[in-house]
Amino acid sequence: MTFQEQSDLFKALQQSGMPLTPTLNSALEHVAGDKSMNDSFRVLLWLWRRSWGNWYPFAVKDNHRRLNLSTAPPGTAEFLTELIIGNGPCPRCNRNSDSKEPGLHPNFRWHISCLAKLYAADAITSGNQKQREWAQAVLNDAEIPSPSSYTS
């Protein structure tokens, strides 16, 4: 799947109104499972997945179904990797991410706030009261910790 096809697919998902949490969770899990990645980056992805991916500011028990890559269409693994790391702008705002945060992969595509806000948008429509409160704080820029805050 070409970068343009991947970008078009993600934009179509965003515009469909369907929740993007399952796609993002699958992408974070896929990249976090890549043992060639830096350990601190993998842990950071895991933290985001287990907290923001469950619409909480902290890591909680997993409650989402995982994508089975063995039965997924060809190109799915590459799409999931490119959604998180690769060439191209931030998938949410379409601007280049220039984060120099310690622990991030040099080709991490997301602005941290964009990743959190995309999860928060799903929490607003699908979460419980506590999850919606977290989401509202994120959307108001009140609860978006930097990656270095996890390690300091």
VMD Tcl script that draws the C-alpha trace (Angstrom):
set ca {
  {0.00 0.00 0.00}
  {1.49 3.33 -1.01}
  {1.80 6.25 1.40}
  {-0.95 8.09 -0.49}
  {-3.26 5.07 -0.26}
  {-2.56 4.81 3.47}
  {-3.20 8.50 3.95}
  {-6.44 8.31 1.96}
  {-7.60 5.28 3.97}
  {-6.98 7.02 7.29}
  {-8.74 10.19 6.09}
  {-11.69 8.08 4.96}
  {-11.82 6.44 8.39}
  {-11.76 9.88 10.06}
  {-14.52 11.23 7.83}
  {-16.71 8.15 8.23}
  {-17.49 9.01 11.83}
  {-16.44 5.51 12.88}
  {-14.34 5.31 16.06}
  {-10.62 5.32 15.31}
  {-9.60 3.84 18.66}
  {-9.50 0.22 17.38}
  {-7.26 1.22 14.44}
  {-4.92 3.29 16.61}
  {-4.80 0.59 19.28}
  {-3.87 -2.01 16.67}
  {-1.19 0.28 15.25}
  {0.34 1.04 18.66}
  {0.31 -2.66 19.61}
  {1.88 -3.64 16.30}
  {4.74 -1.13 16.52}
  {5.25 -1.71 20.26}
  {5.70 -5.40 19.49}
  {8.55 -4.71 17.06}
  {11.67 -5.76 18.94}
  {13.86 -3.75 16.56}
  {12.44 -0.56 18.10}
  {14.06 1.20 21.05}
  {12.75 -0.24 24.33}
  {11.81 3.14 25.78}
  {9.78 3.95 22.64}
  {8.03 0.58 22.83}
  {7.15 1.15 26.50}
  {5.83 4.62 25.70}
  {3.58 3.22 22.95}
  {2.38 0.54 25.34}
  {1.54 3.18 27.99}
  {-0.40 5.26 25.49}
  {-2.23 2.20 24.23}
  {-3.18 1.00 27.71}
  {-4.23 4.44 28.94}
  {-5.40 6.71 26.13}
  {-6.42 3.64 24.13}
  {-8.85 2.88 26.94}
  {-9.75 6.57 27.32}
  {-8.02 7.12 30.64}
  {-5.02 9.24 31.64}
  {-3.35 6.19 33.22}
  {-2.74 2.57 32.22}
  {-5.73 0.31 32.78}
  {-6.79 -3.20 31.86}
  {-7.18 -3.79 28.13}
  {-10.81 -3.91 27.00}
  {-10.61 -3.76 23.21}
  {-10.41 -6.54 20.66}
  {-7.11 -6.98 18.87}
  {-6.67 -7.12 15.13}
  {-5.53 -10.55 13.95}
  {-2.82 -9.74 11.40}
  {-2.75 -13.32 10.14}
  {-6.28 -12.90 8.74}
  {-6.02 -9.21 7.84}
  {-5.74 -8.08 4.20}
  {-2.25 -7.82 2.69}
  {-0.57 -4.54 3.54}
  {-2.30 -4.16 6.92}
  {0.91 -4.54 8.95}
  {2.64 -1.94 6.80}
  {-0.33 0.42 7.14}
  {-0.27 0.07 10.94}
  {3.47 0.73 11.09}
  {3.26 3.75 8.77}
  {0.37 5.13 10.81}
  {2.74 5.48 13.78}
  {6.23 5.83 12.30}
  {7.23 6.65 8.77}
  {7.46 9.47 6.32}
  {4.68 11.96 6.16}
  {2.82 14.46 8.27}
  {0.79 13.92 11.43}
  {-2.25 11.84 10.42}
  {-4.66 14.07 12.38}
  {-3.62 17.63 11.51}
  {-1.59 16.95 8.35}
  {1.37 19.05 9.60}
  {4.85 17.66 10.09}
  {5.67 16.52 13.58}
  {8.94 18.00 14.76}
  {8.98 16.55 18.27}
  {12.41 16.15 19.78}
  {11.05 14.48 22.91}
  {13.46 11.93 24.39}
  {12.40 8.35 23.81}
  {10.43 8.97 20.62}
  {11.35 7.29 17.37}
  {12.88 9.85 14.97}
  {10.11 9.14 12.44}
  {7.22 9.26 14.92}
  {4.49 10.94 12.84}
  {2.15 12.24 15.52}
  {2.01 15.39 17.57}
  {1.39 14.06 21.09}
  {-1.63 16.33 21.46}
  {-3.11 15.09 18.16}
  {-2.84 11.45 19.25}
  {-4.49 12.22 22.59}
  {-7.21 14.32 20.98}
  {-8.06 11.67 18.44}
  {-8.58 9.17 21.25}
  {-10.50 11.81 23.23}
  {-12.92 12.39 20.36}
  {-13.93 8.72 20.51}
  {-14.21 8.85 24.31}
  {-16.62 11.79 24.09}
  {-19.02 9.79 21.92}
  {-18.49 6.27 23.28}
  {-17.02 6.49 26.78}
  {-18.52 6.40 30.23}
  {-18.77 9.52 32.42}
  {-15.22 9.29 33.78}
  {-13.82 8.69 30.28}
  {-15.78 11.64 28.88}
  {-14.39 13.85 31.67}
  {-10.84 12.80 30.75}
  {-11.61 13.44 27.08}
  {-13.00 16.90 27.76}
  {-9.83 17.78 29.71}
  {-7.70 16.54 26.80}
  {-9.71 18.47 24.25}
  {-9.27 21.57 26.44}
  {-5.47 20.97 26.47}
  {-5.50 20.32 30.22}
  {-4.30 16.70 30.35}
  {-1.70 15.97 27.70}
  {1.54 14.90 29.38}
  {4.74 14.93 27.37}
  {6.53 11.60 26.79}
  {9.36 12.71 29.10}
  {6.87 13.00 31.98}
  {6.50 9.21 31.89}
  {10.20 8.66 32.38}
  {11.17 11.46 34.77}
}
mol new
graphics top color blue
foreach p $ca { graphics top sphere $p radius 0.5 }
foreach p [lrange $ca 0 end-1] q [lrange $ca 1 end] { graphics top cylinder $p $q radius 0.2 }
display resetview
